[in-house]
Amino acid sequence: MAERPKSTIIPNLKAESKAKVAQYAAQRYGVVVDVFMKTTQTRANKQIQQRFLKILWDDRQTPSDHAQMRICHESDLEALREQYTAGIGG
């Protein structure tokens, strides 16, 4: 699995914030080790069930939780990257 493409260019960002963003800019790949439902609260104070994935990233030793919508299969990554780039005017 891979993370969906994400913005690496944020206009008018302070220098100290750029360093924080840079550490999350690299593309990550990993393996799904669990799928679970998590209750989250919306802005309208409604509770909804969302599917989350527990992913063991290649560069980590412990898995982390991620919303399913932020993850894609590696084989879909290039097409998603092209869509994303076109969507932001690239």
PyMOL Python script that loads the backbone (N, CA, C, O; Angstrom):
from pymol import cmd

cmd.read_pdbstr("""\
ATOM      1  N   MET A   1       0.839  -1.170   0.000  1.00  0.00           N
ATOM      2  CA  MET A   1       0.000   0.000   0.000  1.00  0.00           C
ATOM      3  C   MET A   1       0.886   1.236   0.000  1.00  0.00           C
ATOM      4  O   MET A   1       2.068   1.181   0.339  1.00  0.00           O
ATOM      5  N   ALA A   2       0.283   2.345  -0.388  1.00  0.00           N
ATOM      6  CA  ALA A   2       1.003   3.607  -0.421  1.00  0.00           C
ATOM      7  C   ALA A   2       0.075   4.728   0.022  1.00  0.00           C
ATOM      8  O   ALA A   2      -1.147   4.603  -0.061  1.00  0.00           O
ATOM      9  N   GLU A   3       0.660   5.819   0.490  1.00  0.00           N
ATOM     10  CA  GLU A   3      -0.131   6.998   0.802  1.00  0.00           C
ATOM     11  C   GLU A   3      -0.526   7.670  -0.502  1.00  0.00           C
ATOM     12  O   GLU A   3       0.247   7.689  -1.459  1.00  0.00           O
ATOM     13  N   ARG A   4      -1.722   8.217  -0.535  1.00  0.00           N
ATOM     14  CA  ARG A   4      -2.137   8.990  -1.707  1.00  0.00           C
ATOM     15  C   ARG A   4      -1.243  10.225  -1.809  1.00  0.00           C
ATOM     16  O   ARG A   4      -0.682  10.671  -0.809  1.00  0.00           O
ATOM     17  N   PRO A   5      -1.111  10.777  -3.017  1.00  0.00           N
ATOM     18  CA  PRO A   5      -0.284  11.978  -3.173  1.00  0.00           C
ATOM     19  C   PRO A   5      -0.774  13.101  -2.258  1.00  0.00           C
ATOM     20  O   PRO A   5      -1.973  13.247  -2.024  1.00  0.00           O
ATOM     21  N   LYS A   6       0.157  13.877  -1.752  1.00  0.00           N
ATOM     22  CA  LYS A   6      -0.191  14.980  -0.872  1.00  0.00           C
ATOM     23  C   LYS A   6       0.584  16.218  -1.262  1.00  0.00           C
ATOM     24  O   LYS A   6       1.633  16.128  -1.901  1.00  0.00           O
ATOM     25  N   SER A   7       0.075  17.360  -0.884  1.00  0.00           N
ATOM     26  CA  SER A   7       0.686  18.627  -1.256  1.00  0.00           C
ATOM     27  C   SER A   7       2.052  18.783  -0.607  1.00  0.00           C
ATOM     28  O   SER A   7       2.207  18.566   0.594  1.00  0.00           O
ATOM     29  N   THR A   8       3.028  19.159  -1.401  1.00  0.00           N
ATOM     30  CA  THR A   8       4.351  19.459  -0.869  1.00  0.00           C
ATOM     31  C   THR A   8       4.694  20.930  -1.075  1.00  0.00           C
ATOM     32  O   THR A   8       5.753  21.395  -0.653  1.00  0.00           O
ATOM     33  N   ILE A   9       3.782  21.663  -1.733  1.00  0.00           N
ATOM     34  CA  ILE A   9       3.984  23.092  -1.961  1.00  0.00           C
ATOM     35  C   ILE A   9       2.848  23.834  -1.270  1.00  0.00           C
ATOM     36  O   ILE A   9       1.688  23.719  -1.665  1.00  0.00           O
ATOM     37  N   ILE A  10       3.187  24.590  -0.243  1.00  0.00           N
ATOM     38  CA  ILE A  10       2.197  25.359   0.494  1.00  0.00           C
ATOM     39  C   ILE A  10       2.650  26.817   0.461  1.00  0.00           C
ATOM     40  O   ILE A  10       3.654  27.166   1.082  1.00  0.00           O
ATOM     41  N   PRO A  11       1.917  27.674  -0.257  1.00  0.00           N
ATOM     42  CA  PRO A  11       2.352  29.066  -0.379  1.00  0.00           C
ATOM     43  C   PRO A  11       2.320  29.797   0.963  1.00  0.00           C
ATOM     44  O   PRO A  11       1.517  29.476   1.840  1.00  0.00           O
ATOM     45  N   ASN A  12       3.200  30.779   1.107  1.00  0.00           N
ATOM     46  CA  ASN A  12       3.262  31.668   2.275  1.00  0.00           C
ATOM     47  C   ASN A  12       3.488  30.929   3.596  1.00  0.00           C
ATOM     48  O   ASN A  12       2.973  31.334   4.639  1.00  0.00           O
ATOM     49  N   LEU A  13       4.248  29.863   3.542  1.00  0.00           N
ATOM     50  CA  LEU A  13       4.521  29.087   4.748  1.00  0.00           C
ATOM     51  C   LEU A  13       5.769  29.626   5.439  1.00  0.00           C
ATOM     52  O   LEU A  13       6.770  29.922   4.786  1.00  0.00           O
ATOM     53  N   LYS A  14       5.707  29.751   6.760  1.00  0.00           N
ATOM     54  CA  LYS A  14       6.864  30.231   7.526  1.00  0.00           C
ATOM     55  C   LYS A  14       8.003  29.225   7.427  1.00  0.00           C
ATOM     56  O   LYS A  14       7.766  28.030   7.246  1.00  0.00           O
ATOM     57  N   ALA A  15       9.219  29.697   7.542  1.00  0.00           N
ATOM     58  CA  ALA A  15      10.410  28.839   7.420  1.00  0.00           C
ATOM     59  C   ALA A  15      10.407  27.708   8.446  1.00  0.00           C
ATOM     60  O   ALA A  15      10.761  26.577   8.116  1.00  0.00           O
ATOM     61  N   GLU A  16      10.012  28.000   9.685  1.00  0.00           N
ATOM     62  CA  GLU A  16      10.003  26.956  10.706  1.00  0.00           C
ATOM     63  C   GLU A  16       8.932  25.894  10.430  1.00  0.00           C
ATOM     64  O   GLU A  16       9.091  24.732  10.804  1.00  0.00           O
ATOM     65  N   SER A  17       7.850  26.300   9.778  1.00  0.00           N
ATOM     66  CA  SER A  17       6.799  25.344   9.418  1.00  0.00           C
ATOM     67  C   SER A  17       7.222  24.473   8.240  1.00  0.00           C
ATOM     68  O   SER A  17       6.828  23.310   8.156  1.00  0.00           O
ATOM     69  N   LYS A  18       8.022  25.027   7.331  1.00  0.00           N
ATOM     70  CA  LYS A  18       8.492  24.253   6.178  1.00  0.00           C
ATOM     71  C   LYS A  18       9.286  23.031   6.621  1.00  0.00           C
ATOM     72  O   LYS A  18       9.174  21.964   6.016  1.00  0.00           O
ATOM     73  N   ALA A  19      10.080  23.180   7.664  1.00  0.00           N
ATOM     74  CA  ALA A  19      10.876  22.055   8.177  1.00  0.00           C
ATOM     75  C   ALA A  19       9.972  20.951   8.712  1.00  0.00           C
ATOM     76  O   ALA A  19      10.265  19.768   8.536  1.00  0.00           O
ATOM     77  N   LYS A  20       8.880  21.328   9.360  1.00  0.00           N
ATOM     78  CA  LYS A  20       7.936  20.341   9.882  1.00  0.00           C
ATOM     79  C   LYS A  20       7.234  19.610   8.736  1.00  0.00           C
ATOM     80  O   LYS A  20       7.051  18.394   8.793  1.00  0.00           O
ATOM     81  N   VAL A  21       6.843  20.348   7.700  1.00  0.00           N
ATOM     82  CA  VAL A  21       6.149  19.763   6.552  1.00  0.00           C
ATOM     83  C   VAL A  21       7.083  18.845   5.771  1.00  0.00           C
ATOM     84  O   VAL A  21       6.653  17.801   5.279  1.00  0.00           O
ATOM     85  N   ALA A  22       8.348  19.219   5.652  1.00  0.00           N
ATOM     86  CA  ALA A  22       9.309  18.466   4.846  1.00  0.00           C
ATOM     87  C   ALA A  22       9.463  17.024   5.319  1.00  0.00           C
ATOM     88  O   ALA A  22       9.663  16.129   4.498  1.00  0.00           O
ATOM     89  N   GLN A  23       9.374  16.783   6.621  1.00  0.00           N
ATOM     90  CA  GLN A  23       9.557  15.424   7.122  1.00  0.00           C
ATOM     91  C   GLN A  23       8.413  14.496   6.731  1.00  0.00           C
ATOM     92  O   GLN A  23       8.556  13.276   6.811  1.00  0.00           O
ATOM     93  N   TYR A  24       7.277  15.057   6.307  1.00  0.00           N
ATOM     94  CA  TYR A  24       6.138  14.238   5.893  1.00  0.00           C
ATOM     95  C   TYR A  24       5.944  14.232   4.376  1.00  0.00           C
ATOM     96  O   TYR A  24       4.961  13.675   3.886  1.00  0.00           O
ATOM     97  N   ALA A  25       6.853  14.835   3.635  1.00  0.00           N
ATOM     98  CA  ALA A  25       6.690  14.990   2.194  1.00  0.00           C
ATOM     99  C   ALA A  25       7.089  13.751   1.394  1.00  0.00           C
ATOM    100  O   ALA A  25       6.657  13.604   0.251  1.00  0.00           O
ATOM    101  N   ALA A  26       7.890  12.869   1.954  1.00  0.00           N
ATOM    102  CA  ALA A  26       8.352  11.691   1.212  1.00  0.00           C
ATOM    103  C   ALA A  26       7.213  10.678   1.047  1.00  0.00           C
ATOM    104  O   ALA A  26       6.357  10.533   1.920  1.00  0.00           O
ATOM    105  N   GLN A  27       7.227   9.996  -0.075  1.00  0.00           N
ATOM    106  CA  GLN A  27       6.225   8.957  -0.336  1.00  0.00           C
ATOM    107  C   GLN A  27       6.516   7.752   0.541  1.00  0.00           C
ATOM    108  O   GLN A  27       7.667   7.329   0.654  1.00  0.00           O
ATOM    109  N   ARG A  28       5.474   7.191   1.168  1.00  0.00           N
ATOM    110  CA  ARG A  28       5.665   6.040   2.043  1.00  0.00           C
ATOM    111  C   ARG A  28       4.945   4.822   1.473  1.00  0.00           C
ATOM    112  O   ARG A  28       3.896   4.936   0.839  1.00  0.00           O
ATOM    113  N   TYR A  29       5.530   3.673   1.713  1.00  0.00           N
ATOM    114  CA  TYR A  29       4.953   2.393   1.303  1.00  0.00           C
ATOM    115  C   TYR A  29       4.904   1.492   2.526  1.00  0.00           C
ATOM    116  O   TYR A  29       5.771   1.568   3.397  1.00  0.00           O
ATOM    117  N   GLY A  30       3.883   0.634   2.590  1.00  0.00           N
ATOM    118  CA  GLY A  30       3.775  -0.234   3.745  1.00  0.00           C
ATOM    119  C   GLY A  30       2.820  -1.393   3.514  1.00  0.00           C
ATOM    120  O   GLY A  30       2.333  -1.616   2.406  1.00  0.00           O
ATOM    121  N   VAL A  31       2.571  -2.118   4.584  1.00  0.00           N
ATOM    122  CA  VAL A  31       1.721  -3.305   4.561  1.00  0.00           C
ATOM    123  C   VAL A  31       0.581  -3.109   5.565  1.00  0.00           C
ATOM    124  O   VAL A  31       0.814  -2.700   6.703  1.00  0.00           O
ATOM    125  N   VAL A  32      -0.648  -3.402   5.140  1.00  0.00           N
ATOM    126  CA  VAL A  32      -1.794  -3.323   6.041  1.00  0.00           C
ATOM    127  C   VAL A  32      -1.763  -4.533   6.967  1.00  0.00           C
ATOM    128  O   VAL A  32      -1.735  -5.676   6.509  1.00  0.00           O
ATOM    129  N   VAL A  33      -1.767  -4.273   8.274  1.00  0.00           N
ATOM    130  CA  VAL A  33      -1.744  -5.374   9.237  1.00  0.00           C
ATOM    131  C   VAL A  33      -3.079  -5.556   9.939  1.00  0.00           C
ATOM    132  O   VAL A  33      -3.298  -6.576  10.592  1.00  0.00           O
ATOM    133  N   ASP A  34      -3.990  -4.567   9.813  1.00  0.00           N
ATOM    134  CA  ASP A  34      -5.310  -4.685  10.431  1.00  0.00           C
ATOM    135  C   ASP A  34      -6.251  -3.654   9.823  1.00  0.00           C
ATOM    136  O   ASP A  34      -5.828  -2.588   9.377  1.00  0.00           O
ATOM    137  N   VAL A  35      -7.524  -3.992   9.816  1.00  0.00           N
ATOM    138  CA  VAL A  35      -8.586  -3.084   9.390  1.00  0.00           C
ATOM    139  C   VAL A  35      -9.575  -3.011  10.537  1.00  0.00           C
ATOM    140  O   VAL A  35      -9.972  -4.042  11.079  1.00  0.00           O
ATOM    141  N   PHE A  36      -9.982  -1.790  10.918  1.00  0.00           N
ATOM    142  CA  PHE A  36     -10.923  -1.653  12.031  1.00  0.00           C
ATOM    143  C   PHE A  36     -11.809  -0.438  11.822  1.00  0.00           C
ATOM    144  O   PHE A  36     -11.484   0.454  11.038  1.00  0.00           O
ATOM    145  N   MET A  37     -12.928  -0.411  12.528  1.00  0.00           N
ATOM    146  CA  MET A  37     -13.858   0.714  12.475  1.00  0.00           C
ATOM    147  C   MET A  37     -13.583   1.617  13.675  1.00  0.00           C
ATOM    148  O   MET A  37     -13.320   1.149  14.782  1.00  0.00           O
ATOM    149  N   LYS A  38     -13.649   2.908  13.426  1.00  0.00           N
ATOM    150  CA  LYS A  38     -13.386   3.878  14.478  1.00  0.00           C
ATOM    151  C   LYS A  38     -14.518   4.901  14.470  1.00  0.00           C
ATOM    152  O   LYS A  38     -14.933   5.363  13.407  1.00  0.00           O
ATOM    153  N   THR A  39     -15.011   5.251  15.640  1.00  0.00           N
ATOM    154  CA  THR A  39     -16.062   6.264  15.747  1.00  0.00           C
ATOM    155  C   THR A  39     -15.409   7.634  15.796  1.00  0.00           C
ATOM    156  O   THR A  39     -14.553   7.897  16.640  1.00  0.00           O
ATOM    157  N   THR A  40     -15.821   8.504  14.883  1.00  0.00           N
ATOM    158  CA  THR A  40     -15.300   9.867  14.849  1.00  0.00           C
ATOM    159  C   THR A  40     -16.470  10.830  14.925  1.00  0.00           C
ATOM    160  O   THR A  40     -17.612  10.463  14.651  1.00  0.00           O
ATOM    161  N   GLN A  41     -16.175  12.061  15.299  1.00  0.00           N
ATOM    162  CA  GLN A  41     -17.224  13.060  15.455  1.00  0.00           C
ATOM    163  C   GLN A  41     -17.086  14.105  14.361  1.00  0.00           C
ATOM    164  O   GLN A  41     -15.988  14.590  14.091  1.00  0.00           O
ATOM    165  N   THR A  42     -18.209  14.452  13.730  1.00  0.00           N
ATOM    166  CA  THR A  42     -18.211  15.448  12.671  1.00  0.00           C
ATOM    167  C   THR A  42     -18.335  16.849  13.269  1.00  0.00           C
ATOM    168  O   THR A  42     -18.507  17.004  14.479  1.00  0.00           O
ATOM    169  N   ARG A  43     -18.248  17.845  12.430  1.00  0.00           N
ATOM    170  CA  ARG A  43     -18.404  19.234  12.893  1.00  0.00           C
ATOM    171  C   ARG A  43     -19.810  19.485  13.430  1.00  0.00           C
ATOM    172  O   ARG A  43     -20.002  20.347  14.288  1.00  0.00           O
ATOM    173  N   ALA A  44     -20.782  18.746  12.936  1.00  0.00           N
ATOM    174  CA  ALA A  44     -22.170  18.896  13.388  1.00  0.00           C
ATOM    175  C   ALA A  44     -22.458  18.034  14.616  1.00  0.00           C
ATOM    176  O   ALA A  44     -23.616  17.775  14.944  1.00  0.00           O
ATOM    177  N   ASN A  45     -21.408  17.596  15.283  1.00  0.00           N
ATOM    178  CA  ASN A  45     -21.506  16.770  16.490  1.00  0.00           C
ATOM    179  C   ASN A  45     -22.239  15.449  16.274  1.00  0.00           C
ATOM    180  O   ASN A  45     -22.867  14.927  17.195  1.00  0.00           O
ATOM    181  N   LYS A  46     -22.161  14.917  15.075  1.00  0.00           N
ATOM    182  CA  LYS A  46     -22.697  13.587  14.804  1.00  0.00           C
ATOM    183  C   LYS A  46     -21.550  12.592  14.891  1.00  0.00           C
ATOM    184  O   LYS A  46     -20.420  12.895  14.507  1.00  0.00           O
ATOM    185  N   GLN A  47     -21.846  11.421  15.391  1.00  0.00           N
ATOM    186  CA  GLN A  47     -20.832  10.379  15.438  1.00  0.00           C
ATOM    187  C   GLN A  47     -21.013   9.450  14.246  1.00  0.00           C
ATOM    188  O   GLN A  47     -22.120   8.998  13.954  1.00  0.00           O
ATOM    189  N   ILE A  48     -19.912   9.176  13.567  1.00  0.00           N
ATOM    190  CA  ILE A  48     -19.959   8.283  12.412  1.00  0.00           C
ATOM    191  C   ILE A  48     -18.887   7.209  12.555  1.00  0.00           C
ATOM    192  O   ILE A  48     -17.889   7.390  13.253  1.00  0.00           O
ATOM    193  N   GLN A  49     -19.116   6.098  11.884  1.00  0.00           N
ATOM    194  CA  GLN A  49     -18.142   5.001  11.862  1.00  0.00           C
ATOM    195  C   GLN A  49     -17.314   5.138  10.586  1.00  0.00           C
ATOM    196  O   GLN A  49     -17.868   5.257   9.494  1.00  0.00           O
ATOM    197  N   GLN A  50     -15.998   5.122  10.724  1.00  0.00           N
ATOM    198  CA  GLN A  50     -15.104   5.185   9.577  1.00  0.00           C
ATOM    199  C   GLN A  50     -14.140   4.009   9.622  1.00  0.00           C
ATOM    200  O   GLN A  50     -13.751   3.538  10.691  1.00  0.00           O
ATOM    201  N   ARG A  51     -13.764   3.546   8.425  1.00  0.00           N
ATOM    202  CA  ARG A  51     -12.810   2.440   8.334  1.00  0.00           C
ATOM    203  C   ARG A  51     -11.387   2.995   8.398  1.00  0.00           C
ATOM    204  O   ARG A  51     -11.027   3.919   7.669  1.00  0.00           O
ATOM    205  N   PHE A  52     -10.603   2.416   9.276  1.00  0.00           N
ATOM    206  CA  PHE A  52      -9.200   2.788   9.424  1.00  0.00           C
ATOM    207  C   PHE A  52      -8.338   1.561   9.163  1.00  0.00           C
ATOM    208  O   PHE A  52      -8.775   0.423   9.331  1.00  0.00           O
ATOM    209  N   LEU A  53      -7.109   1.822   8.749  1.00  0.00           N
ATOM    210  CA  LEU A  53      -6.147   0.764   8.491  1.00  0.00           C
ATOM    211  C   LEU A  53      -4.970   0.928   9.437  1.00  0.00           C
ATOM    212  O   LEU A  53      -4.516   2.045   9.685  1.00  0.00           O
ATOM    213  N   LYS A  54      -4.488  -0.155   9.951  1.00  0.00           N
ATOM    214  CA  LYS A  54      -3.255  -0.151  10.740  1.00  0.00           C
ATOM    215  C   LYS A  54      -2.165  -0.589   9.766  1.00  0.00           C
ATOM    216  O   LYS A  54      -2.189  -1.711   9.260  1.00  0.00           O
ATOM    217  N   ILE A  55      -1.210   0.304   9.507  1.00  0.00           N
ATOM    218  CA  ILE A  55      -0.200   0.070   8.471  1.00  0.00           C
ATOM    219  C   ILE A  55       1.197   0.056   9.078  1.00  0.00           C
ATOM    220  O   ILE A  55       1.561   0.919   9.877  1.00  0.00           O
ATOM    221  N   LEU A  56       1.957  -0.935   8.682  1.00  0.00           N
ATOM    222  CA  LEU A  56       3.363  -1.010   9.061  1.00  0.00           C
ATOM    223  C   LEU A  56       4.166  -0.468   7.882  1.00  0.00           C
ATOM    224  O   LEU A  56       4.353  -1.147   6.872  1.00  0.00           O
ATOM    225  N   TRP A  57       4.639   0.775   8.032  1.00  0.00           N
ATOM    226  CA  TRP A  57       5.413   1.415   6.967  1.00  0.00           C
ATOM    227  C   TRP A  57       6.790   0.790   6.883  1.00  0.00           C
ATOM    228  O   TRP A  57       7.324   0.302   7.878  1.00  0.00           O
ATOM    229  N   ASP A  58       7.363   0.809   5.683  1.00  0.00           N
ATOM    230  CA  ASP A  58       8.666   0.184   5.446  1.00  0.00           C
ATOM    231  C   ASP A  58       9.768   0.731   6.339  1.00  0.00           C
ATOM    232  O   ASP A  58      10.693   0.001   6.693  1.00  0.00           O
ATOM    233  N   ASP A  59       9.682   2.010   6.711  1.00  0.00           N
ATOM    234  CA  ASP A  59      10.747   2.625   7.497  1.00  0.00           C
ATOM    235  C   ASP A  59      10.454   2.659   8.999  1.00  0.00           C
ATOM    236  O   ASP A  59      11.182   3.307   9.750  1.00  0.00           O
ATOM    237  N   ARG A  60       9.408   1.977   9.444  1.00  0.00           N
ATOM    238  CA  ARG A  60       9.017   1.986  10.855  1.00  0.00           C
ATOM    239  C   ARG A  60       9.012   0.582  11.446  1.00  0.00           C
ATOM    240  O   ARG A  60       8.993  -0.409  10.716  1.00  0.00           O
ATOM    241  N   GLN A  61       9.031   0.509  12.754  1.00  0.00           N
ATOM    242  CA  GLN A  61       8.979  -0.787  13.419  1.00  0.00           C
ATOM    243  C   GLN A  61       7.631  -1.062  14.061  1.00  0.00           C
ATOM    244  O   GLN A  61       7.328  -2.204  14.408  1.00  0.00           O
ATOM    245  N   THR A  62       6.817  -0.021  14.221  1.00  0.00           N
ATOM    246  CA  THR A  62       5.488  -0.203  14.789  1.00  0.00           C
ATOM    247  C   THR A  62       4.451   0.365  13.824  1.00  0.00           C
ATOM    248  O   THR A  62       4.710   1.372  13.165  1.00  0.00           O
ATOM    249  N   PRO A  63       3.282  -0.267  13.734  1.00  0.00           N
ATOM    250  CA  PRO A  63       2.249   0.213  12.814  1.00  0.00           C
ATOM    251  C   PRO A  63       1.583   1.494  13.315  1.00  0.00           C
ATOM    252  O   PRO A  63       1.628   1.805  14.505  1.00  0.00           O
ATOM    253  N   SER A  64       0.971   2.223  12.399  1.00  0.00           N
ATOM    254  CA  SER A  64       0.223   3.432  12.753  1.00  0.00           C
ATOM    255  C   SER A  64      -1.138   3.381  12.076  1.00  0.00           C
ATOM    256  O   SER A  64      -1.320   2.674  11.085  1.00  0.00           O
ATOM    257  N   ASP A  65      -2.099   4.137  12.618  1.00  0.00           N
ATOM    258  CA  ASP A  65      -3.475   4.136  12.117  1.00  0.00           C
ATOM    259  C   ASP A  65      -3.670   5.235  11.085  1.00  0.00           C
ATOM    260  O   ASP A  65      -3.179   6.353  11.244  1.00  0.00           O
ATOM    261  N   HIS A  66      -4.404   4.893  10.009  1.00  0.00           N
ATOM    262  CA  HIS A  66      -4.668   5.860   8.946  1.00  0.00           C
ATOM    263  C   HIS A  66      -6.063   5.651   8.387  1.00  0.00           C
ATOM    264  O   HIS A  66      -6.522   4.515   8.262  1.00  0.00           O
ATOM    265  N   ALA A  67      -6.737   6.738   8.051  1.00  0.00           N
ATOM    266  CA  ALA A  67      -8.042   6.646   7.411  1.00  0.00           C
ATOM    267  C   ALA A  67      -7.873   5.950   6.061  1.00  0.00           C
ATOM    268  O   ALA A  67      -6.904   6.200   5.343  1.00  0.00           O
ATOM    269  N   GLN A  68      -8.804   5.093   5.729  1.00  0.00           N
ATOM    270  CA  GLN A  68      -8.699   4.315   4.495  1.00  0.00           C
ATOM    271  C   GLN A  68      -8.625   5.218   3.263  1.00  0.00           C
ATOM    272  O   GLN A  68      -7.954   4.884   2.286  1.00  0.00           O
ATOM    273  N   MET A  69      -9.320   6.370   3.308  1.00  0.00           N
ATOM    274  CA  MET A  69      -9.357   7.251   2.136  1.00  0.00           C
ATOM    275  C   MET A  69      -7.999   7.870   1.817  1.00  0.00           C
ATOM    276  O   MET A  69      -7.815   8.386   0.715  1.00  0.00           O
ATOM    277  N   ARG A  70      -7.040   7.836   2.745  1.00  0.00           N
ATOM    278  CA  ARG A  70      -5.709   8.406   2.502  1.00  0.00           C
ATOM    279  C   ARG A  70      -4.722   7.393   1.931  1.00  0.00           C
ATOM    280  O   ARG A  70      -3.565   7.724   1.675  1.00  0.00           O
ATOM    281  N   ILE A  71      -5.184   6.147   1.731  1.00  0.00           N
ATOM    282  CA  ILE A  71      -4.293   5.073   1.314  1.00  0.00           C
ATOM    283  C   ILE A  71      -4.756   4.525  -0.037  1.00  0.00           C
ATOM    284  O   ILE A  71      -5.953   4.490  -0.323  1.00  0.00           O
ATOM    285  N   CYS A  72      -3.809   4.102  -0.856  1.00  0.00           N
ATOM    286  CA  CYS A  72      -4.145   3.499  -2.147  1.00  0.00           C
ATOM    287  C   CYS A  72      -3.216   2.315  -2.401  1.00  0.00           C
ATOM    288  O   CYS A  72      -2.205   2.145  -1.719  1.00  0.00           O
ATOM    289  N   HIS A  73      -3.564   1.525  -3.363  1.00  0.00           N
ATOM    290  CA  HIS A  73      -2.710   0.409  -3.759  1.00  0.00           C
ATOM    291  C   HIS A  73      -1.551   0.967  -4.580  1.00  0.00           C
ATOM    292  O   HIS A  73      -1.724   1.935  -5.320  1.00  0.00           O
ATOM    293  N   GLU A  74      -0.389   0.369  -4.454  1.00  0.00           N
ATOM    294  CA  GLU A  74       0.795   0.854  -5.181  1.00  0.00           C
ATOM    295  C   GLU A  74       0.563   0.939  -6.686  1.00  0.00           C
ATOM    296  O   GLU A  74       1.071   1.849  -7.342  1.00  0.00           O
ATOM    297  N   SER A  75      -0.194   0.005  -7.230  1.00  0.00           N
ATOM    298  CA  SER A  75      -0.413  -0.014  -8.681  1.00  0.00           C
ATOM    299  C   SER A  75      -1.262   1.176  -9.147  1.00  0.00           C
ATOM    300  O   SER A  75      -1.242   1.513 -10.331  1.00  0.00           O
ATOM    301  N   ASP A  76      -2.004   1.816  -8.240  1.00  0.00           N
ATOM    302  CA  ASP A  76      -2.841   2.973  -8.592  1.00  0.00           C
ATOM    303  C   ASP A  76      -2.135   4.297  -8.353  1.00  0.00           C
ATOM    304  O   ASP A  76      -2.657   5.346  -8.729  1.00  0.00           O
ATOM    305  N   LEU A  77      -0.973   4.274  -7.742  1.00  0.00           N
ATOM    306  CA  LEU A  77      -0.308   5.492  -7.301  1.00  0.00           C
ATOM    307  C   LEU A  77       0.037   6.439  -8.447  1.00  0.00           C
ATOM    308  O   LEU A  77      -0.206   7.641  -8.336  1.00  0.00           O
ATOM    309  N   GLU A  78       0.585   5.942  -9.521  1.00  0.00           N
ATOM    310  CA  GLU A  78       1.009   6.832 -10.615  1.00  0.00           C
ATOM    311  C   GLU A  78      -0.183   7.555 -11.235  1.00  0.00           C
ATOM    312  O   GLU A  78      -0.098   8.750 -11.517  1.00  0.00           O
ATOM    313  N   ALA A  79      -1.284   6.852 -11.451  1.00  0.00           N
ATOM    314  CA  ALA A  79      -2.490   7.486 -12.018  1.00  0.00           C
ATOM    315  C   ALA A  79      -3.042   8.535 -11.050  1.00  0.00           C
ATOM    316  O   ALA A  79      -3.460   9.610 -11.480  1.00  0.00           O
ATOM    317  N   LEU A  80      -3.046   8.237  -9.766  1.00  0.00           N
ATOM    318  CA  LEU A  80      -3.514   9.208  -8.773  1.00  0.00           C
ATOM    319  C   LEU A  80      -2.603  10.426  -8.717  1.00  0.00           C
ATOM    320  O   LEU A  80      -3.074  11.552  -8.554  1.00  0.00           O
ATOM    321  N   ARG A  81      -1.301  10.204  -8.853  1.00  0.00           N
ATOM    322  CA  ARG A  81      -0.348  11.315  -8.844  1.00  0.00           C
ATOM    323  C   ARG A  81      -0.595  12.240 -10.042  1.00  0.00           C
ATOM    324  O   ARG A  81      -0.547  13.463  -9.907  1.00  0.00           O
ATOM    325  N   GLU A  82      -0.859  11.652 -11.210  1.00  0.00           N
ATOM    326  CA  GLU A  82      -1.143  12.465 -12.400  1.00  0.00           C
ATOM    327  C   GLU A  82      -2.436  13.257 -12.223  1.00  0.00           C
ATOM    328  O   GLU A  82      -2.494  14.434 -12.579  1.00  0.00           O
ATOM    329  N   GLN A  83      -3.475  12.622 -11.675  1.00  0.00           N
ATOM    330  CA  GLN A  83      -4.742  13.311 -11.411  1.00  0.00           C
ATOM    331  C   GLN A  83      -4.534  14.460 -10.435  1.00  0.00           C
ATOM    332  O   GLN A  83      -5.030  15.567 -10.646  1.00  0.00           O
ATOM    333  N   TYR A  84      -3.808  14.190  -9.384  1.00  0.00           N
ATOM    334  CA  TYR A  84      -3.558  15.195  -8.355  1.00  0.00           C
ATOM    335  C   TYR A  84      -2.796  16.384  -8.933  1.00  0.00           C
ATOM    336  O   TYR A  84      -3.157  17.535  -8.687  1.00  0.00           O
ATOM    337  N   THR A  85      -1.750  16.108  -9.695  1.00  0.00           N
ATOM    338  CA  THR A  85      -0.943  17.166 -10.298  1.00  0.00           C
ATOM    339  C   THR A  85      -1.768  18.016 -11.251  1.00  0.00           C
ATOM    340  O   THR A  85      -1.655  19.242 -11.255  1.00  0.00           O
ATOM    341  N   ALA A  86      -2.602  17.361 -12.063  1.00  0.00           N
ATOM    342  CA  ALA A  86      -3.475  18.093 -12.985  1.00  0.00           C
ATOM    343  C   ALA A  86      -4.475  18.949 -12.215  1.00  0.00           C
ATOM    344  O   ALA A  86      -4.804  20.057 -12.641  1.00  0.00           O
ATOM    345  N   GLY A  87      -4.958  18.442 -11.087  1.00  0.00           N
ATOM    346  CA  GLY A  87      -5.949  19.157 -10.288  1.00  0.00           C
ATOM    347  C   GLY A  87      -5.429  20.423  -9.635  1.00  0.00           C
ATOM    348  O   GLY A  87      -6.199  21.342  -9.357  1.00  0.00           O
ATOM    349  N   ILE A  88      -4.117  20.479  -9.385  1.00  0.00           N
ATOM    350  CA  ILE A  88      -3.550  21.683  -8.771  1.00  0.00           C
ATOM    351  C   ILE A  88      -2.839  22.562  -9.806  1.00  0.00           C
ATOM    352  O   ILE A  88      -2.098  23.483  -9.461  1.00  0.00           O
ATOM    353  N   GLY A  89      -3.087  22.249 -11.087  1.00  0.00           N
ATOM    354  CA  GLY A  89      -2.548  23.092 -12.151  1.00  0.00           C
ATOM    355  C   GLY A  89      -1.168  22.732 -12.608  1.00  0.00           C
ATOM    356  O   GLY A  89      -0.454  23.582 -13.140  1.00  0.00           O
ATOM    357  N   GLY A  90      -0.757  21.465 -12.413  1.00  0.00           N
ATOM    358  CA  GLY A  90       0.604  21.048 -12.775  1.00  0.00           C
ATOM    359  C   GLY A  90       0.729  20.450 -14.117  1.00  0.00           C
ATOM    360  O   GLY A  90       1.827  20.065 -14.521  1.00  0.00           O
TER     361      GLY A  90
END
""", "prot")
cmd.dss("prot")
cmd.show_as("cartoon", "prot")
cmd.util.cbc("prot")
cmd.orient("prot")
